[in-house]
């Protein structure tokens, strides 16, 4: 058969389109039985070893794609190295996803990897729609048989399919939503990629409450009962219900653009006066929502909470002179400042603005309470209070600790765990004086309870905190990043060492007028260098 020819349609509904290099016509079963009904399994002495050859890659990939396209799940599964897991998904392509026609076109192989495109038709209850996507397979040598086999992965069926998940077509369990920002501007995953998983989760939770009617769709049914399904194709539209969120389209657009400058980054913006979440963005945009569910040490951005605790206890104040030596030891553990700097005759504000670690470590003994920081984080800043934002979130953690571990917590290391949402909220609380639980959807829609902290900061302490953050943005470690931000502004930088990483994570949090934002960039280094510009971009757009 010549290159580009179509293999005969099997069963009248499926085809495999052979492109790139010409392959002869063959019986699918020949690849398993040797073509004449003779068992081609080798003895143990004849098991082939070594890398798969170019010819083997071409042959097994075409046979697998042809068997899959023809709807022969059993044959296709036997051409993989995990037939037990492969067959249910391959058979479900027709039986559960209701794919009635499919043409699969292989591309040119790169090593053992063969890309391909799928052009299919999905039909259900008299409704049909075309469905196109691309994926790739890899050919490996069977460990026991020595045969060339397709390395099984659910992503072979669809690139977004993962272990335990499955494809389904039918009437949607919940109506779709038309999510809008606080001004009524429509928010879509096409325009704002980071909102993809968020919009899916909002639909799952609020689809019925928003007043829409369900349509007919093809979706990925998650293996995790708590995770939202992901719609891949709409055969018949229902009527979407309108869901108003607290997001701001302008701030969201800026957040999306800012995180794309780094391979792994996340940012969240919150309004201090209300807790309204104005922007959430991640890069990568799909998959795990690190901005709201991540768990990482936040580095020196945690000094906002530490400073609040020390001032509230009367152990220091913004203008009080404190020591900032190059190193400090606590309970046998040595802490140091970046490049070993010191600040002679400095104040708490100077140490905060220049991010002096040792100044904070040296005040630990004076607290007389190893649990003081954990209490401050919970009772004042609302950390760990089971936030009900409208989505599943991780609400931060500052476990009670002792000795050197407690000291590490003072500078945002050790067992402290935060994400961009948590740090944006901490900055919002410092700015406002009272914890306002972040929200994405009005709680009146579903009557969910909103977390409240047991007490507020006094106006005096709140003013000292915000003034120290203003100095950080004016002449301290946040100066360069915040130079382009207008209004009443403040900041705090941080870098967090992570086991196994050569470069620390970059953290930055700041405010401008009535908007607070925080960002983290994986392996970004100093807070002002990477995360700082991300926060600044969002503050410029939304404040």
N, C-alpha and C positions, 0 to 999 in steps of 0.2 A: 504494500500500500504506500502511496506517495505521501510525502510530508504534507501536513495540513488537511488530509482527508478525514472524513468522519467515520468512526466505527459504526457498524450497523446498529440501529436502534433496537434495544432489547425490550421485549414486552410492549413495544409501541410507545413508551413514554420516556425512556431514559437514553442518554447517549454520552459517549466520551469523545471529545474532540482532540485529536492528536496533532500537536504542532511542534515546531522547532526541528526535530530530526525525524526522518521517516522510520516507521516501524511496521513490520509485516503484520497482517491480520492473524489472530490466534484465538484459539478456544480458551476462555478463561480457566476452565478446569485443567487444561494442559499444564498450567504452572504448578498444580498440586499432584497430578497423577502421571506426568511424563508424556501426556498427549495420546497415548494408545491404551490407557487404562492400566498401565504397568506402574506399580508402586515405585516412586523414584527416591524413597528414603534411603539414605546411605547407612552403611554399617559404621560403628564407632571408629574403625580404622580409616574410613573414607571421609570423615567429617572435615570439611574445608575450613581453613583458618586464614587469618590475615585480613587486611582491609577489603571491603567490597569493591568490585571493579566497576568501571564506567558502564560496561554492558549489563552487569547485574543491577545497577541502580536504575538504568533505563527500563529494563524488563520488569522488575518487580513494581516499580512505581506506576507503570502503565497498566499492569494487571490489577493492581489494587484500585486505581481510579476507575477502571472499566467495571470491575465487580461492584464497587460502591455505586457508580452511576446507574448500573443496570438494576439496582435494588437487591442484589444478591449479598445480603449481609454476612451469611455464613462463609462464603468464599472470601470476601474482603477481609473478614476477621482473621481467617487462617493465614492470610498474607502479612499479618502483623506479629509482633513478638508478645502480644498479650490478647489472645483471642477471647478469653473469658470476659475481660472488661470491654473489649472493642465491640463485640457483637450486639449487645443491647443498645448501644448508642447508634450503631450503623442501621439496625433494623428500625429503631425509633425515628430515624430520619424520615422514613415514609409513614410509619404507623402513628407516631405521636406528633411529629412536626408537620405531617400532611404535605410533604413535598411530592408533587405529582409529575413533575418533569425536571430534569437536570442535565446540563451539559457542562462537563468539567474539562478545562483546557490546561494541560501542563505547560510550564515554561522551561527554559533552559536550566539544566542542573548546575549548581555551584557546589563542587565537591560532592558530598553525599546528600545535599539538600535540594529538593525539587519543589519550586513554587507552582501554584496552580490557581486558576480562577474558577469560580462556580457561578453559573447562571441558571437559576432554578425558578420554578413556579410553585407557589404554595396555594392550595385550595381547601376551603372549608365552608360547608353549608352554602354552597352556591357562590361564594365570593373567592376571587383569585387575585394574586398580585405577584409581580416578578420580584426576584430576590437575588442579588449579586453580592459577592464578597470574594476575598482572596485569602489563601492560607499557604502552608508549605508542609512537606513531609520530609523525614530523614530516613535513609536506608541504612540498616546496620546488619551485622552478621549474627545469626542466631547462636546463642551460647552453647546449646546442646546439639543442634542439627547442622550448624555450619551454613544453613541456607541464608540467602539475603532476604531480609524482612523489613517491613515498614515499622519504625520505632513508634509504638502506640502512644498517643497523647490525645485527650479529648479535643484539643484545639485543632486537630485534623478536620473534624466535622465543622467547626466554626471557631475562628480565632479567639473568641471571647468565652468559649466553653471551658470549664475547669473541672477537676476531678469531683465526682459526685453530683454535678449539675446535669441537667438534661434540657433538650429542646421540646417545646410544646407549642401547639397552635390551637386556638379555641377562643371562646368568649373570655375576655379579660376578667380577672377576679375583682378588680377595682376599676372604676372609671378613670380616664386620664384627667390630668389637671392642666390648666393654663396658669402657670405661676407668674406672678407679677411682682415688681419691686414696690417699695412703699409709696411711689408716685404713680403706680399703675402701668409702668413699662414692662412689656412681656419679656420673660427670661427663658431662654432656650439653651439646651446643651450644645447646639450647633454654634451659637454665638458666644456662649460662656462654657467652655469645655469642662472646667472644674466643677460645674454644677450638675454634671451628668448623674453621678451616683446620689447626689443630694436630692435632685428632682425625682429620681426613682424612689427614694425613701419617702419623700413627702407624698408622692402619689399613693404609695402603699399605705401610709398612715391616714391621709386626709382625703383620698379620692372620693369616698362616699360622702363624707361630711361637706365637701366642696360643692356637691349638688350635680355632678355630671352623670352621664349614662355610659355603660361599658361598650366597647367595640369588639371586633375580632382581630386578634393579634398573634404574632409568633414571638415567643419570648424564651429567655433562659430561666429555667426554674432552679433557683439556688439550692445547693445542698444543705445550707444552713437555714433552718426554719426562721431565724431572726433576721435574715438578710432579704432585701427586696429583690423581686424578680426584675430582669432587665428586658425591656421590649426591644426587639430587633426589627420587626416589620409590622405594619398596620395594613390589614386587608380591608377592613371596613371601619371607618372612624365612628366612635361614639360621640357623645357631646361632652367636651371637657368642662369640668367645674373650675371656676376661677378661684385661685388661692393666693391671697395677698401675703407676701413675706415682708420682713423688715429690711431686706437687702436694698442696696442703692446701685442702680445700673452703672453709673459713672465710676463709683469706687470699685465695683466688681470688674469692670473692663480694665481699669488700671492695675488691679491685683493680678488678673490673668496675664497681662503683658509683663509685669514685673517678675513673676516667678519663672517665666519661660527663659529667663537669662541664665538659669542654673539648672543642672540636671536633677537635683532634688531640693525642693524648696516649698515652704508653705507660709501663708500669711492670713491673718484674720483682723478685721476692723470692727470695733464696737463703739456705740455711743455711750459715754459715761453717764449721762443724765437719765437714761432709760434702760440701758442694757441691750438695746436693739443692735443686732448683728448687721453690719453694713456690707461686708465683703468676706468671702471665703475662697481661697484659691490654693491649688496644689500643682506642682509639677513633679512627677507625671500627673496629668489631669484625671486619668481614669484609675479605677481600683481603690485602694485604701485611702480614706480621707484623713491624712496625717494631720491636717490643720486642726481638726476637732477631736480626733481619736488617738493621736500619737502619744507616746510616753517616753520622754527624754529628759535628761538633766538640763536645766536652763541656764547654767552658768551664772554670771554676775548680774543678770537681770533680776535674780532672786533677792538681790540686796535691797530692792524696794521693800520687800516684806521684812527683811532683817533690820533695816534702818527704822521702819515703823515700830517694830517690837522694842528696839533699844531706846528709841525716843519716848515711847509710851511708858517704859519702865523707869524713866528718869535717869538712865545711865549715861546719856549724852544728848546733844542737840546739834542742830545744823551748824551753828556757829562755834561750837565748843572745840577746843584744840584736843586732838587725839594723836597717838603715835601711828606712824606708818613706816616700819622698818622693812628692809629688803626681804626678811624671812621672819616667821613666827612659828613656835612649836606649841602644840597642845596635845596632851596625853600621848606623848611619844610620836606624834605625827607632825611632820614639817610642812608648812605652807609657805609659798613664795609669791612674789609679784612678778608680772611679766617683765622679762629681762632684768629682774632683780632691782627695780627702781625703788626709791624711798621718797618720802615727802617730809622734809624737816619743818617743824613748826606748823603743821597743817591742821585743818579742821575736819569735821565729819563731812562737810560739803566738798572739800577738796578731795578727800579720799573717795567719796561717792562718785564725783565727776570724773576722776582719773582712774577709777576702778581699782582701788588699793585693797587687796585681799587681806593683808596682815592686820590692817586697822580693825576690821570686823572680827577677825579671829581673836585678837587680844582682849576683846570685851566679853568673851564667852563666860569666863569665870564669874564675872560680876552679875550675871543673870540669876545665878543660884537655882537654875531650873533647866534641865536638859530638854524638857518638852515645851519650852517657851515659844520656839519658832513654829512648831506644829500647831500650837494653840492659836497663835497670831494668824497663821494662814487660814485656819478653819473659822475662827470666831469673828475675824474682821474682814478677810478677803474671800470668804465663802468657798475655799478650796475643799473639794471632796464632799460637798453637800448634796450630791445627787441632783444635779441640774436637770431641769426639764426644758430644754431649748426648743423642742419640737422634733429633734433628731436624737439618735443615740450619740452621746459624747463621752469622752473621758474628762473628768472634772478636776484632775490634778491630785497629787498626793505628796504630803510631807509627813512621813511616819515619825513617831517619837523615836529618838535615837540617843545614844550616850557616847561619851569619849570622843575619839577622833572622827567618828562618823557624824556626830552632832556638829562638830566644827565644819566638816565638809559641807553640810547642809547650809550653813550660814552664807556660803559663797556659791550656792546653787549646784553643788556636786553631790556625790554620795547617793543616797536613796531618794532624793527629791526627783519627782517625775512631773513634767509639764508638757503642754503643747502650745501652739500659737494662740488658740482661743483662751487658754488659761492665763497666759501672760498679758494678752490684750485686756482681759477682765481685771487683772491685778493693777495694771496701769490706770484703767478706768476708775477703779475703786480709790486709788491714791488721788486721782484728779478730782473725783466727786466727793470723797469722804465716806461714802456709804456704798456697800456692795449692791449692785443691781444685777441680778442673775441674767446672763446673756439669753436672748430669745431670738428665734428665727421666724416663728409663727405666733400670732396673738394667742395667749392661753385661753381666752374666752371662747375660742372655736371648739375646744375639746374639754375645757374645764380642768386642765392639769394643774397641779400645785406648783408654785414657783418658790425656789429656795431663797431663804433669807438668812443673813448672818446675824449672830446674836448681838452684835454691837457695831457702832460706827467709829471711825476715827474722830477725834476731837478736831474742831476747826484749826486749832494751833498745829497739831501734828500733820494734818492734811496739807496745810500751807507749807510747813517745813519740807515735807516730801516733794511737793510739786516744785518748790523753789530749787531744791537740789537737782531735780530733773531738768529744770530750766537752765541751770548752770552747766549741766552735762551737754545740753544742746547748744549752749552759747559758746563755751570755751573748752569743754571737756572732751571725752572720747567720742561723743556723738556730734561734734561740731561739723565735720565735713559732710556727713550724711544728711544732716538737718538744715544745711545752709540754704537749700532751695525751698524750704517749707516756711510759709508765712504764719501770721497770727501768733497767739500765745502758745508757745511750744515748749516741750520738754522731752527728755529721752533717757534711756539707760541701755548701755551696751553689755554684751556678755559673750564669752566663748567657753564652750564646754568640752572637756576632754572625754573621749569615748574609747573604750578598749578596742583595739584592733584597727583604729583609724590613725593614720599618720598626721592628719590635720584635724584640729578641733572643729566642732560645729559652731557656726556663727549665729548668734542671737541678738535681736535688737527689738526694743519696744519704745514707743513714744506717743505723744499726744500733740494735737493742734486744735485749739478751741474745744469744741465738743465732739471730738473724735479721737479714739485711742486705737493703736494698731500694734501688732507684734508679728515678727517673722523669725523663721529659723531656716538656715541653709546648711545642708549636710556638707561637712568637710569644707566649710566656707572660710574658716580661719577667724580673725578678729571680728567682733560684732559689727563695727562700723563699716567694714570693708565690703561685706556681701549682703547680710540681712538688712543693714542700715538703708541702702538705696531702695530696697523693696518696700520697707515701711514708709519711707519718704514719698515714694510714688503714690501710694494709697492715700496718705494724708493730704498730699497736694490736690488729689482728685475729689476727695470726699469731705474735706473740712471747710 
